[in-house]
Amino acid sequence: MEEMLKTIVKYLVDNPDAIEVTKRQEEKSTTLELRVAGEDMGKVIGKQGKMAKAIRTLMKAYATKEGTKINVDIMD
């Protein structure tokens, strides 16, 4: 799932080498923490958070297909 998130985000940012995804396993779900370069943060979040919401929706759909639950946290 980390690779799926990296693949989605790398097309949005100017500095794809700065993308970091950290996986944190919790009791009933998985949380992926996404970090990007400071100048790319606005591109990942988007206007009024629409891009971030779209990324989370895609990842939740993928996780449902895999039979798991996932949360995506965009960290600064």
Secondary structure, DSSP 8 states (H G I E B T S, - for coil): -HHHHHHHHHTT-S-GGG-EEEEEE-SS-EEEEEE--GGGHHHHH-GGGHHHHHHHHHHHHHHHHHT--EEEEEE-
